[in-house]
Amino acid sequence: MSATSTRTSARSSAKASAGTPTTQLASAIPGLRRTLGHVRPHLRPHRKLVVGGFVALFAEVAFRLLEPWPLKIVLDTLIAAGTVSAITNQQPTGDPVTDVVRVVVIASLGVVALAGLRAGASYVMTVCFALAGTRAMTGVRATLYDHLQSLSLQFHRGSRSGDLLNRLIGDVGRVQEVAVTAGLPLLGNVVTLVGMLVVMLVLDPLLALVVVGALLLFGLGVARQGPRITTAARRQRGREGDLAGAANETLGAMVLVQSYGLQGVLSKRFESSNSGALTEGVRASRMSAALERGTDVLVGLAAGAVLLLGARQVIAGTLTPGELTVFVSYLKSAFKPMRDLAKYTGRIAKAAASGERISDLLDTEIDVRDTSWAREPRRVAGAITFEGVSTSYGDGRYALRDVSFHVPAGRRVGLLGPSGAGKSTLVSLLPRLQDPVAGVVRLDGYDLRDLTVSGVRDHVAIVLQDSVLFATSIEENISYGRPGATREEIEAAARAAGAHEFVLAMPQGYETVVGERGGTLSGGQRQRIAVARAMLRDAPVVVLDEATTGLDRATADGVREALLDLTAGRTTFVITHDPEDVRTCDLVLWIEDGRIADRGTPEEILARHGSPGEEPTRVG
């Protein structure tokens, strides 16, 4: 799915970079409609903001349409008064100066009031739409993050974490930014254009046709020149850095996240950073107003034509000078939506392509999920049975073929074989990181698919070769084994894993924050903290995937001793290339080409196949 989605998104982006504004906008509509389907549920809680935004939008358009009218009234009043005096050569009755001044004062106050009301309505519109849009996209991002954590290991193995991260951060950010800074202004300007055309048609159909003709010529000119595709500025890249870091850690540690059921815990961490990005996004949106561009040569030509024809209408008495002024004012404003169409269409088309990439991910089916009859496992002893199990890489190739064996509770099983034989794939079925395409995996006689995903994962602990630690405190890293554990329980697990002493020697003890992926600790220290995390989990089934590979002999011996304490009395699967790690096993399975090629005691298997030797980490 990942590669197909990437190609689809690339084609969408390519389409967004060619064609006229009209064709681009038309091609973007399906993607925008699909994206709106995912955004709409997140907009419902903010209906009042959306309705308020539309009310403010129509109010802003009405005030914009009324802005030229005070000037029209003043001009008509002054010209009318002067015309009467010139024709009759008499002073009009009453106090004409006072009447004219009164009209001018009222009109001036009207201009100020209309400008203030329009600015206020525009501000309310921008804030309402920005708040609703930003909050909705924040919800979409959180939903996408949770969805990514729920997708199976098969999906993540076939996807590029960088691409997923770009969809989560870059694509969601692009849709959010373009919706606020391009879509909303374009919508407001189009509504304004329609209103202006209606008023102009009522005042003088002939002059209105001149304006329509100018707009058509302008559109043809833009179509010939082609769109200028602009890249949306990433003003929130810095603010989204924490989001990118948290998401990258999670996606790079999906085995651990799903095995330990950390989706909820990590979602809370992500939500905290997400809320910070929301605050900054709203603050930026409040200041995102842009000045309208000046008129161009075509606007001047159109204004000249309107003045020429309008003057004839004024002389003929079918149009007042004030109405002609309104026409000229509307003419200049009417071209802004057309210019914005050329300016914004490319960005909207790119946002539609980003929306499609988001939709592709959200539409990806979660293939490891609870059935309607799934129940929580109870009193798990840890007996494991594989019955004719086969798994697929998703491209038609099988990772395992017809694998069958039984492990009584509390027994220790070693998995040996060449790299890529399917050993890691086999143990990934235990915490339901993926499900078999054929056969059954049983826990204490129950098909794992008849048990809840979270319930199964609560009873499996994993220690990997490359132990994953998060950029947080040592205490919190250990607590991920069982979220909610007390400090005493955490320290007891650390003591059992041989980590307590070196943790206390650190500057802030258990509150010491480790670097990303535990980079500030040695390999042995990372492994001991991983063992402490597994001990805290207290699961009846334990998976050790190359847990001592890459460590020096002394460190490996220390970690091996801690692992023996961890696995005592528990059903244990040991993947290794070190014969020392399997000598304590009750059963050893030799995996080759996705099949169990041999089985027996450690002595029998090592005698027949020899030591697999030290090899680097591989994907099984």
KOLZA-942993 format. One line per field, with one value per residue (C-alpha): x, y, z. Coordinates in pm, 1 decimal. Example, Ala and Ser with C-alpha at 12.3 -4.5 7.8 and 13.67 -1.06 7.14 Angstrom:
2
px [1230.0 / 1367.0]
py [-450.0 / -106.0]
pz [780.0 / 714.0]
//
This chain:
620
px [0.0 / 278.3 / 454.0 / 124.4 / 13.9 / 345.3 / 313.5 / -45.4 / 58.0 / 344.9 / 105.7 / -126.2 / 159.6 / 264.4 / -88.5 / -93.8 / 206.7 / 67.0 / -231.6 / -431.2 / -576.6 / -921.3 / -806.8 / -589.8 / -878.5 / -1106.5 / -848.7 / -806.4 / -1177.0 / -1182.0 / -884.8 / -1035.1 / -1368.7 / -1194.0 / -992.7 / -1305.2 / -1459.6 / -1185.3 / -1187.9 / -1566.4 / -1596.6 / -1335.6 / -1521.6 / -1851.4 / -1742.0 / -1660.9 / -1989.7 / -2045.9 / -1709.4 / -1784.0 / -2129.8 / -1985.2 / -1716.9 / -1974.4 / -2189.8 / -1882.4 / -1791.3 / -2124.6 / -2117.6 / -1767.3 / -1886.0 / -2188.2 / -1973.2 / -1725.1 / -2007.9 / -2134.7 / -1796.4 / -1813.5 / -2168.7 / -2096.4 / -1865.9 / -2140.5 / -2389.0 / -2143.8 / -2063.5 / -2426.4 / -2516.6 / -2236.3 / -2290.7 / -2666.6 / -2630.1 / -2383.3 / -2599.3 / -2907.7 / -2716.4 / -2559.5 / -2885.0 / -3113.8 / -2841.3 / -3021.7 / -2939.7 / -3151.5 / -3387.1 / -3275.7 / -2912.6 / -2743.2 / -2401.7 / -2538.5 / -2721.9 / -2415.4 / -2190.8 / -2440.8 / -2438.1 / -2057.3 / -2020.4 / -2270.5 / -2104.2 / -1760.0 / -1880.2 / -2035.5 / -1700.8 / -1525.1 / -1801.8 / -1807.2 / -1428.8 / -1431.3 / -1719.7 / -1557.6 / -1226.2 / -1403.5 / -1604.3 / -1288.6 / -1104.2 / -1387.2 / -1411.1 / -1036.4 / -1020.2 / -1331.8 / -1222.1 / -861.3 / -959.8 / -1204.5 / -966.0 / -657.2 / -836.8 / -990.1 / -650.9 / -498.7 / -763.6 / -684.8 / -315.6 / -390.5 / -620.1 / -353.1 / -92.6 / -315.4 / -395.5 / -25.3 / 35.4 / -248.5 / -127.2 / 43.8 / 415.2 / 375.2 / 261.6 / 546.7 / 807.7 / 685.7 / 671.3 / 935.0 / 921.7 / 1039.6 / 746.7 / 502.3 / 651.6 / 617.7 / 250.6 / 192.4 / 369.0 / 429.0 / 110.9 / -122.0 / 58.4 / 25.0 / -349.4 / -394.8 / -186.0 / -337.0 / -693.8 / -646.8 / -423.7 / -553.1 / -887.2 / -1069.0 / -951.2 / -1042.2 / -1389.8 / -1445.8 / -1328.8 / -1548.1 / -1855.2 / -1759.3 / -1723.0 / -2069.9 / -2216.6 / -2044.1 / -2161.0 / -2520.2 / -2506.8 / -2345.0 / -2607.7 / -2880.1 / -2715.6 / -2629.8 / -2631.0 / -2416.0 / -2129.2 / -2164.2 / -2108.8 / -1789.5 / -1664.3 / -1760.7 / -1578.3 / -1266.9 / -1279.6 / -1305.5 / -1004.7 / -813.1 / -898.3 / -787.7 / -459.8 / -387.5 / -477.1 / -228.7 / 49.5 / -5.7 / 1.2 / 296.3 / 323.3 / 447.5 / 577.8 / 387.8 / 620.8 / 682.8 / 663.7 / 581.9 / 876.5 / 1052.3 / 735.1 / 665.8 / 1015.3 / 900.6 / 614.1 / 851.3 / 1087.1 / 812.1 / 655.3 / 991.1 / 1072.7 / 738.0 / 752.6 / 1108.7 / 1008.6 / 679.4 / 769.5 / 814.8 / 518.6 / 274.8 / 422.8 / 396.7 / 69.1 / 218.8 / -18.8 / -212.8 / 93.2 / 275.6 / -40.5 / -56.0 / 304.2 / 223.7 / -92.8 / 108.8 / 341.7 / 46.3 / -132.2 / 177.3 / 178.4 / -192.0 / -127.9 / 148.5 / -59.4 / -352.8 / -120.6 / 26.7 / -318.5 / -430.0 / -152.1 / -195.1 / -387.0 / -240.0 / -264.2 / -433.3 / -214.6 / -230.8 / -421.4 / -257.8 / -277.4 / -593.8 / -768.7 / -665.8 / -795.5 / -1120.9 / -1152.2 / -1093.9 / -1366.0 / -1607.1 / -1524.9 / -1580.2 / -1911.4 / -2013.1 / -1954.9 / -2187.2 / -2445.7 / -2405.4 / -2445.0 / -2751.9 / -2891.3 / -2925.4 / -2643.7 / -2536.3 / -2170.4 / -2178.5 / -2299.9 / -2015.5 / -1772.9 / -1921.0 / -1865.0 / -1499.0 / -1444.6 / -1610.8 / -1410.2 / -1079.1 / -1199.6 / -1356.1 / -1018.2 / -877.0 / -1060.0 / -927.2 / -572.1 / -613.1 / -742.8 / -415.4 / -211.2 / -387.4 / -491.6 / -146.9 / -124.2 / -475.9 / -391.4 / -80.7 / -287.0 / -529.9 / -238.1 / -129.0 / -486.9 / -490.6 / -170.7 / -333.9 / -651.1 / -450.7 / -303.9 / -631.2 / -805.2 / -547.0 / -730.0 / -607.6 / -556.2 / -475.0 / -786.2 / -1025.0 / -1305.6 / -1658.4 / -1628.8 / -1276.3 / -1231.9 / -961.2 / -728.7 / -740.0 / -490.7 / -240.9 / 10.7 / 202.0 / 160.8 / 220.7 / 102.7 / 158.2 / -71.0 / 15.5 / 108.2 / 202.7 / 271.0 / 326.6 / 539.9 / 237.6 / 383.9 / 299.2 / 616.8 / 585.3 / 790.2 / 677.0 / 528.8 / 327.1 / 501.9 / 377.3 / 509.4 / 398.4 / 573.7 / 441.0 / 413.8 / 741.6 / 965.2 / 1255.9 / 1281.3 / 1580.0 / 1540.9 / 1845.1 / 1901.6 / 2047.7 / 1963.5 / 1630.7 / 1500.2 / 1187.1 / 1282.3 / 1181.3 / 866.1 / 776.2 / 802.2 / 621.2 / 307.6 / 311.9 / 213.9 / 2.5 / 227.3 / 86.9 / -153.1 / -90.0 / -245.0 / -302.3 / -304.2 / -355.8 / -136.1 / -270.8 / -205.8 / -312.6 / -527.5 / -703.0 / -666.2 / -493.5 / -750.6 / -1024.5 / -847.7 / -819.6 / -504.1 / -427.5 / -492.5 / -248.0 / 20.9 / -14.5 / 110.8 / 419.7 / 748.4 / 1020.5 / 1390.1 / 1551.8 / 1913.7 / 1877.3 / 1691.2 / 1469.9 / 1475.4 / 1283.9 / 1417.9 / 1271.3 / 1374.2 / 1508.3 / 1216.4 / 963.0 / 1147.0 / 1125.9 / 763.8 / 662.1 / 679.1 / 369.4 / 233.7 / 113.2 / 375.5 / 496.8 / 849.2 / 918.1 / 817.7 / 1035.6 / 1338.6 / 1279.1 / 1278.8 / 1597.9 / 1768.3 / 1669.3 / 1812.5 / 2137.7 / 2066.8 / 1998.0 / 2359.6 / 2459.6 / 2128.0 / 2189.1 / 2538.6 / 2392.4 / 2352.6 / 1974.7 / 1935.2 / 1608.6 / 1508.5 / 1805.3 / 1683.7 / 1853.2 / 1926.9 / 1719.4 / 1700.8 / 1913.8 / 2218.3 / 2371.3 / 2397.0 / 2628.5 / 2496.5 / 2504.9 / 2322.8 / 2053.2 / 2005.6 / 1976.4 / 1711.0 / 1528.4 / 1547.3 / 1413.9 / 1125.0 / 1047.1 / 1073.2 / 828.1 / 583.7 / 581.6 / 452.6 / 423.2 / 573.5 / 913.4 / 1085.2 / 1462.2 / 1562.0 / 1944.7 / 1940.6 / 2316.2 / 2447.1 / 2691.1 / 2794.6 / 3143.4 / 3186.0 / 3183.7 / 2881.1 / 2702.0 / 2757.1 / 2609.8 / 2307.7 / 2265.5 / 2249.2 / 1981.5 / 1788.0 / 1794.8 / 1636.2 / 1379.4 / 1278.3 / 1276.2 / 949.6 / 826.2 / 773.3 / 1072.9 / 1170.4 / 1539.5 / 1658.7 / 2036.1 / 2350.8 / 2543.5 / 2535.5 / 2578.2 / 2229.9 / 2058.9 / 2240.3 / 1985.2 / 1689.0 / 1457.8 / 1399.9 / 1579.1 / 1412.9 / 1629.1 / 1444.7 / 1538.2 / 1349.4 / 1046.0 / 1015.6 / 1121.1 / 1401.7 / 1509.0 / 1425.6 / 1583.5 / 1784.1 / 2059.3 / 2326.5 / 2154.4 / 2096.0 / 2445.4 / 2597.5 / 2405.5 / 2426.0 / 2713.3 / 2720.5 / 2540.0 / 2822.4 / 2813.6 / 2614.4 / 2471.0 / 2109.0 / 1876.9 / 1508.2 / 1357.9]
py [0.0 / 241.8 / 240.0 / 267.5 / 557.1 / 730.8 / 695.0 / 818.2 / 1120.2 / 1192.7 / 1189.2 / 1420.6 / 1661.1 / 1651.3 / 1732.6 / 2015.7 / 2170.1 / 2200.9 / 2348.3 / 2665.8 / 2787.8 / 2669.8 / 2320.5 / 2295.4 / 2393.8 / 2143.6 / 1864.9 / 1954.3 / 1922.8 / 1538.8 / 1550.4 / 1837.3 / 1654.7 / 1340.0 / 1538.2 / 1718.1 / 1379.2 / 1317.6 / 1674.9 / 1707.7 / 1495.9 / 1718.7 / 2033.3 / 1930.5 / 2025.3 / 2373.1 / 2436.8 / 2765.6 / 2896.0 / 2793.0 / 2954.4 / 3265.9 / 3277.5 / 3265.1 / 3531.3 / 3753.1 / 3673.3 / 3790.2 / 4093.7 / 4182.4 / 4151.1 / 4372.4 / 4642.5 / 4621.1 / 4673.4 / 4974.0 / 5145.6 / 5352.7 / 5473.6 / 5758.7 / 5908.9 / 5865.1 / 6051.4 / 6336.2 / 6376.9 / 6369.4 / 6621.9 / 6863.0 / 6835.4 / 6867.8 / 7182.6 / 7335.8 / 7242.5 / 7410.7 / 7733.2 / 7729.9 / 7669.9 / 7906.9 / 8157.1 / 8178.7 / 8075.3 / 7781.9 / 7835.5 / 7753.5 / 7724.3 / 7515.8 / 7528.4 / 7380.8 / 7108.8 / 7015.4 / 7016.2 / 6797.7 / 6547.8 / 6551.4 / 6499.0 / 6213.8 / 6055.9 / 6092.6 / 5928.3 / 5659.1 / 5596.2 / 5560.0 / 5340.7 / 5114.4 / 5078.6 / 4993.9 / 4750.3 / 4581.5 / 4549.4 / 4406.2 / 4160.2 / 4058.8 / 4001.7 / 3793.9 / 3594.1 / 3523.9 / 3426.5 / 3204.2 / 3019.3 / 2997.4 / 2858.5 / 2608.3 / 2503.5 / 2479.7 / 2286.3 / 2051.0 / 1982.0 / 1933.1 / 1666.4 / 1512.6 / 1499.1 / 1328.6 / 1078.3 / 1009.4 / 955.5 / 707.1 / 533.0 / 492.6 / 327.6 / 83.3 / -34.2 / -373.1 / -442.9 / -565.1 / -216.4 / -42.2 / -277.8 / -189.7 / 186.6 / 456.7 / 621.6 / 950.5 / 951.9 / 871.3 / 1150.0 / 1392.6 / 1304.7 / 1345.0 / 1680.4 / 1838.3 / 1738.2 / 1816.4 / 2148.9 / 2232.1 / 2165.3 / 2371.8 / 2665.4 / 2680.1 / 2653.1 / 2959.7 / 3180.5 / 3089.6 / 2913.4 / 3153.9 / 3476.0 / 3327.0 / 3235.1 / 3584.5 / 3752.7 / 3535.0 / 3619.4 / 3987.1 / 3965.8 / 3815.5 / 4087.4 / 4364.2 / 4226.0 / 4213.2 / 4577.5 / 4690.0 / 4511.2 / 4689.0 / 5031.6 / 5004.8 / 4677.8 / 4826.1 / 4924.6 / 4594.1 / 4413.5 / 4616.1 / 4495.1 / 4135.2 / 4161.4 / 4294.9 / 4008.8 / 3758.7 / 3916.2 / 3905.1 / 3536.2 / 3456.4 / 3638.7 / 3445.9 / 3119.7 / 3192.7 / 3283.3 / 2976.4 / 2961.9 / 3053.6 / 2763.3 / 2883.8 / 2675.1 / 2731.3 / 2873.3 / 2643.6 / 2905.9 / 2643.5 / 2411.1 / 2513.6 / 2483.7 / 2142.4 / 2012.4 / 1850.8 / 1684.6 / 1544.0 / 1412.4 / 1239.8 / 1085.9 / 970.0 / 794.5 / 617.3 / 506.3 / 381.5 / 178.3 / 31.3 / -320.7 / -195.5 / 44.6 / -222.4 / -503.6 / -300.2 / -133.3 / 215.2 / 376.8 / 557.7 / 673.8 / 801.8 / 961.8 / 1174.8 / 1285.7 / 1362.1 / 1548.1 / 1777.3 / 1878.4 / 1893.7 / 2142.1 / 2363.4 / 2363.1 / 2451.6 / 2757.9 / 2882.2 / 2810.9 / 3017.7 / 3305.1 / 3302.5 / 3287.6 / 3602.9 / 3795.9 / 3638.0 / 3926.6 / 4037.3 / 4365.1 / 4363.6 / 4413.3 / 4727.0 / 4753.0 / 4656.2 / 4790.0 / 4597.5 / 4748.9 / 5093.2 / 5018.9 / 4887.1 / 5190.7 / 5419.8 / 5243.2 / 5269.1 / 5639.4 / 5706.0 / 5524.8 / 5629.7 / 5996.9 / 5967.4 / 5806.9 / 6090.2 / 6353.0 / 6168.5 / 6176.8 / 5798.1 / 5770.4 / 6002.3 / 6098.0 / 5921.2 / 5599.1 / 5624.3 / 5653.3 / 5339.2 / 5159.9 / 5259.1 / 5154.2 / 4819.0 / 4771.4 / 4792.2 / 4558.7 / 4312.5 / 4213.9 / 4103.3 / 3766.4 / 3694.2 / 3776.7 / 3566.3 / 3278.5 / 3277.0 / 3322.1 / 3068.6 / 2792.0 / 2632.4 / 2625.6 / 2485.5 / 2212.4 / 2122.8 / 2117.3 / 1879.9 / 1648.4 / 1662.0 / 1589.8 / 1282.3 / 1155.6 / 1202.0 / 1028.2 / 737.8 / 677.3 / 716.1 / 485.6 / 211.7 / -68.2 / -175.8 / -546.3 / -641.5 / -552.1 / -694.3 / -915.0 / -853.3 / -1161.2 / -1094.6 / -1121.0 / -1043.0 / -1335.0 / -1450.9 / -1641.5 / -1682.4 / -1960.2 / -1904.6 / -2225.3 / -2144.2 / -2352.1 / -2291.1 / -2491.6 / -2476.8 / -2110.0 / -1915.0 / -1544.2 / -1318.5 / -1012.9 / -864.9 / -894.5 / -1260.1 / -1394.8 / -1607.6 / -1527.7 / -1846.5 / -2162.9 / -2425.3 / -2382.3 / -2610.5 / -2667.4 / -2662.2 / -2505.5 / -2588.8 / -2301.3 / -2200.0 / -2369.2 / -2203.2 / -2221.7 / -2121.2 / -2007.8 / -2054.0 / -2028.0 / -1806.7 / -1437.9 / -1368.9 / -1719.0 / -1594.7 / -1605.4 / -1247.4 / -1286.9 / -1593.8 / -1415.6 / -1106.1 / -1322.9 / -1368.7 / -1006.9 / -987.1 / -734.5 / -913.8 / -1203.7 / -1520.6 / -1553.4 / -1923.4 / -2140.5 / -2056.2 / -1924.8 / -2024.4 / -1894.5 / -2148.3 / -2312.3 / -1990.8 / -1855.7 / -1517.4 / -1367.3 / -1456.6 / -1244.5 / -865.7 / -718.0 / -518.8 / -824.9 / -1039.4 / -770.6 / -721.1 / -1078.1 / -1053.4 / -876.4 / -813.6 / -730.7 / -639.7 / -621.6 / -250.0 / -161.8 / 137.6 / 413.1 / 736.9 / 1086.9 / 1110.4 / 1013.3 / 670.1 / 626.7 / 689.8 / 459.8 / 173.8 / 257.2 / 197.4 / -172.8 / -117.1 / 239.2 / 343.9 / 146.5 / 301.7 / 432.2 / 141.3 / -111.1 / 66.1 / 61.5 / -305.7 / -392.6 / -190.4 / -372.8 / -708.9 / -605.1 / -479.7 / -119.7 / 42.7 / 121.8 / 295.8 / 484.6 / 625.8 / 729.2 / 958.6 / 1331.4 / 1317.2 / 947.1 / 808.5 / 1157.5 / 1168.9 / 1232.2 / 1006.6 / 1116.8 / 1016.6 / 636.0 / 625.0 / 765.1 / 901.9 / 552.4 / 262.8 / -47.1 / -248.1 / 23.9 / 45.0 / -331.6 / -338.7 / -64.8 / -264.9 / -574.3 / -370.9 / -256.1 / -617.8 / -727.0 / -456.4 / -590.9 / -928.3 / -1106.7 / -1486.7 / -1485.1 / -1326.5 / -1272.2 / -1212.4 / -1102.3 / -1093.8 / -936.1 / -984.0 / -940.3 / -652.8 / -639.6 / -722.5 / -1056.3 / -919.9 / -698.8 / -978.4 / -1215.7 / -960.5 / -897.8 / -1274.4 / -1324.7 / -1054.9 / -1217.9 / -1552.9 / -1385.3 / -1220.8 / -1542.3 / -1778.8 / -1971.6 / -1791.2 / -1915.1 / -1772.6 / -1745.7 / -1676.1 / -1556.6 / -1561.7 / -1641.1 / -1715.5 / -2083.9 / -1978.8 / -1826.3 / -2151.2 / -2398.3 / -2333.4 / -2388.8 / -2689.7 / -2693.1 / -2544.5 / -2486.2 / -2446.5 / -2205.8 / -2197.0 / -2045.6 / -1982.7 / -2346.5 / -2547.3 / -2742.7 / -2918.2 / -2936.7 / -3092.4 / -3024.4 / -2758.0 / -3026.0 / -3205.2 / -2892.2 / -2751.0 / -3086.8 / -3111.2 / -2748.3 / -2598.5 / -2244.1 / -1990.4 / -1749.5 / -1386.0 / -1193.7 / -845.9 / -771.9 / -882.7 / -870.8 / -1213.4]
pz [0.0 / 93.5 / -241.4 / -427.6 / -212.4 / -268.2 / -644.5 / -630.2 / -425.5 / -664.7 / -958.0 / -767.6 / -700.1 / -1064.4 / -1171.9 / -923.9 / -1093.6 / -1444.2 / -1623.1 / -1592.5 / -1262.6 / -1366.0 / -1464.5 / -1153.9 / -931.2 / -1103.9 / -1064.3 / -697.5 / -613.8 / -573.0 / -339.4 / -141.1 / -114.8 / 9.0 / 261.3 / 382.3 / 456.7 / 714.2 / 845.9 / 882.6 / 1201.5 / 1365.9 / 1257.7 / 1419.1 / 1773.6 / 1638.3 / 1452.7 / 1635.1 / 1517.7 / 1158.3 / 1163.1 / 1324.7 / 1056.4 / 775.7 / 941.1 / 971.5 / 609.6 / 471.1 / 700.6 / 576.0 / 214.6 / 285.0 / 447.5 / 159.6 / -88.9 / 108.0 / 143.0 / -180.8 / -120.3 / 125.6 / -139.1 / -399.3 / -176.9 / -114.1 / -483.7 / -587.8 / -316.9 / -405.7 / -779.4 / -741.2 / -531.6 / -777.4 / -1075.2 / -928.4 / -864.4 / -1210.9 / -1396.5 / -1200.9 / -1111.9 / -779.3 / -430.3 / -315.6 / -27.7 / 322.6 / 425.8 / 148.2 / 310.7 / 630.2 / 437.4 / 234.6 / 543.0 / 725.4 / 437.5 / 418.3 / 794.9 / 796.7 / 491.9 / 650.0 / 967.9 / 750.4 / 579.1 / 914.5 / 1054.0 / 748.6 / 751.5 / 1121.2 / 1085.8 / 787.1 / 971.0 / 1274.5 / 1065.8 / 877.5 / 1205.2 / 1350.2 / 1027.0 / 1020.2 / 1386.1 / 1373.4 / 1061.6 / 1181.3 / 1519.9 / 1370.6 / 1093.3 / 1311.9 / 1584.6 / 1328.3 / 1165.4 / 1510.3 / 1564.8 / 1223.6 / 1312.9 / 1646.4 / 1472.7 / 1210.6 / 1483.6 / 1667.4 / 1338.0 / 1258.2 / 1594.1 / 1528.4 / 1186.2 / 1180.6 / 1173.8 / 815.7 / 712.3 / 893.8 / 750.1 / 400.8 / 462.1 / 489.4 / 830.6 / 677.0 / 435.7 / 714.3 / 924.3 / 634.2 / 598.8 / 970.1 / 1000.8 / 658.5 / 477.4 / 766.6 / 813.2 / 443.6 / 436.8 / 752.3 / 628.5 / 280.2 / 410.9 / 631.8 / 414.1 / 66.9 / 75.7 / 307.5 / 135.8 / -202.0 / -74.7 / 64.5 / -254.3 / -474.7 / -263.8 / -284.5 / -663.7 / -700.0 / -478.9 / -675.0 / -1008.5 / -883.0 / -765.2 / -1092.8 / -1299.8 / -1102.2 / -1143.9 / -1515.7 / -1715.4 / -1995.1 / -1767.5 / -1584.0 / -1913.4 / -1963.2 / -1625.2 / -1706.1 / -2039.2 / -1864.9 / -1617.8 / -1903.6 / -2077.4 / -1753.3 / -1709.4 / -2063.4 / -2008.1 / -1688.0 / -1860.9 / -2140.1 / -1903.2 / -1684.0 / -1306.2 / -1093.8 / -853.8 / -519.9 / -233.6 / 89.2 / 354.1 / 649.6 / 923.6 / 1183.5 / 1113.5 / 1430.0 / 1640.6 / 1491.0 / 1569.8 / 1895.0 / 1708.9 / 1449.7 / 1717.0 / 1916.6 / 1606.7 / 1468.7 / 1796.4 / 1798.1 / 1436.7 / 1483.0 / 1786.6 / 1669.8 / 1789.3 / 2144.4 / 2131.8 / 2021.4 / 2230.2 / 2549.8 / 2454.4 / 2480.4 / 2232.3 / 2504.0 / 2696.9 / 2389.4 / 2252.4 / 2568.2 / 2511.4 / 2150.1 / 2247.7 / 2473.4 / 2188.1 / 1952.0 / 2177.8 / 2175.4 / 1795.6 / 1803.8 / 2020.7 / 1793.2 / 1483.7 / 1611.2 / 1703.7 / 1352.9 / 1195.4 / 1377.8 / 1204.4 / 860.9 / 697.7 / 366.1 / 176.4 / -159.9 / -462.2 / -670.0 / -992.0 / -1322.1 / -1679.5 / -1758.0 / -1457.3 / -1583.8 / -1933.1 / -1792.7 / -1564.8 / -1864.4 / -2062.4 / -1768.1 / -1726.6 / -2097.8 / -2119.3 / -1769.2 / -1846.8 / -2144.3 / -1916.7 / -1665.8 / -1938.9 / -2064.1 / -1710.6 / -1676.9 / -1422.4 / -1143.0 / -1087.6 / -753.4 / -913.7 / -1165.6 / -873.8 / -720.3 / -1053.8 / -1070.2 / -708.4 / -766.8 / -1085.0 / -899.3 / -625.8 / -869.9 / -1012.0 / -678.0 / -675.1 / -1024.4 / -922.9 / -609.1 / -819.4 / -1012.6 / -694.8 / -473.6 / -712.2 / -726.1 / -347.5 / -315.3 / -568.9 / -366.7 / -49.2 / -222.9 / -304.8 / 61.4 / 164.4 / -56.6 / 107.6 / 448.4 / 328.4 / 182.7 / 526.5 / 717.9 / 469.6 / 524.9 / 700.5 / 1042.4 / 978.6 / 1339.0 / 1535.0 / 1791.3 / 1665.1 / 1789.1 / 2011.5 / 2143.9 / 2519.0 / 2770.2 / 2855.2 / 3217.4 / 3433.4 / 3151.7 / 3210.1 / 2885.0 / 2679.7 / 2311.2 / 2014.6 / 1641.9 / 1411.8 / 1040.9 / 1061.4 / 747.3 / 715.7 / 417.2 / 350.0 / 172.6 / -176.3 / -235.6 / -72.9 / 240.0 / 549.5 / 726.6 / 577.1 / 764.9 / 1101.3 / 1381.4 / 1734.1 / 2096.9 / 2394.4 / 2742.8 / 2987.1 / 3149.6 / 2891.8 / 2712.8 / 2330.8 / 2121.0 / 1760.9 / 1541.5 / 1169.8 / 901.2 / 879.3 / 711.0 / 779.5 / 958.8 / 1327.3 / 1411.0 / 1204.4 / 1410.2 / 1745.4 / 1609.1 / 1597.3 / 1976.4 / 2066.5 / 1747.0 / 1577.1 / 1274.2 / 1222.5 / 1020.7 / 676.6 / 748.6 / 1057.2 / 1423.1 / 1703.8 / 2045.2 / 2396.0 / 2659.7 / 2393.8 / 2280.1 / 1928.0 / 1970.3 / 1732.7 / 1982.4 / 2245.6 / 2254.8 / 2104.3 / 2419.6 / 2637.8 / 2439.3 / 2441.3 / 2816.2 / 2859.5 / 2636.2 / 2716.8 / 2457.0 / 2486.9 / 2154.7 / 2045.4 / 1976.9 / 2294.6 / 2231.9 / 2491.9 / 2457.7 / 2517.3 / 2864.8 / 3219.1 / 3309.5 / 3547.5 / 3273.6 / 3032.0 / 3281.9 / 3367.0 / 3004.9 / 3093.8 / 3307.2 / 3295.8 / 3638.3 / 3832.7 / 4156.6 / 4213.8 / 4447.5 / 4180.0 / 3923.2 / 4152.3 / 4237.2 / 3865.7 / 3815.4 / 4103.2 / 3959.0 / 3622.2 / 3775.9 / 3674.9 / 4012.7 / 4099.2 / 3777.9 / 3768.4 / 4117.6 / 4008.2 / 3742.8 / 3819.9 / 3863.7 / 3935.4 / 3801.0 / 3682.6 / 3442.4 / 3087.9 / 2833.1 / 2478.1 / 2178.1 / 2158.0 / 2473.6 / 2296.0 / 2618.8 / 2770.0 / 2690.2 / 2517.0 / 2837.3 / 3030.9 / 2766.4 / 2776.1 / 3154.4 / 3148.7 / 2879.3 / 3100.3 / 3395.0 / 3176.4 / 3083.5 / 3448.7 / 3551.7 / 3292.8 / 3473.7 / 3162.5 / 3137.2 / 2785.3 / 2713.6 / 2378.1 / 2367.2 / 2017.5 / 2001.4 / 2348.2 / 2406.8 / 2052.2 / 2006.2 / 2372.3 / 2495.1 / 2670.4 / 3024.4 / 2962.6 / 2775.1 / 3068.1 / 3308.3 / 3086.1 / 3031.9 / 3409.1 / 3437.1 / 3152.5 / 3331.4 / 3633.9 / 3406.5 / 3230.0 / 3527.9 / 3523.6 / 3211.3 / 2857.4 / 2674.2 / 2308.5 / 2248.6 / 1906.4 / 1892.4 / 1699.1 / 2019.2 / 2120.3 / 2484.6 / 2478.3 / 2376.8 / 2599.7 / 2877.5 / 2641.3 / 2667.8 / 2291.3 / 1991.2 / 1653.4 / 1344.2 / 1109.4 / 742.6 / 446.1 / 665.2 / 779.0 / 1080.8 / 921.7 / 1242.8 / 1611.4 / 1918.3 / 2230.8 / 2221.9 / 2204.0 / 1913.5 / 1707.1 / 1765.4 / 1679.4 / 1352.4 / 1242.4 / 1434.5 / 1566.8 / 1348.0 / 1427.1 / 1512.0 / 1253.3 / 1240.3 / 1312.0 / 1039.0 / 957.9 / 1005.1]
//
